[in-house]
Amino acid sequence: MDWQGQKLAEMLMQLLLVASAVAAFVVGYAMADFQLMLLVYAGGVVLTALVTVPNWPFFNRHPLKWLDAAEADRHPRPQSLANKVVLAALWCCPPYDKFSAPAG
């Protein structure tokens, strides 16, 4: 599933869950039956899962273009500032657990 497919799956999930909640409330209120309301909503959740969980072809309309390994080696990924700060902090004060803590 590509990035746009993930966004589409999330939007479909939200839309289907809200629609099934509204439909379940209307049916439950009209029939005055709480159990029927829960069954309608459960059916909506199952339908939502069947639509959004599998990797359907319409979620893969924008495939990612990956670099070859040789091309990626020629262009190393730059370190972000956050990584440099973490590395500097680890160099200054290395982490230790309770078993390797200095005695004292």
Secondary structure by P-SEA (a helix, b strand, c coil): ccaaaaaaaaaaaaaaaaaaaaaaaaaaaaaccaaaaaaaaaaaaaaaaaaccccccccccbbbbbbcaaaaaaccccccaaaaaaaaaaaabbbbcccccccc
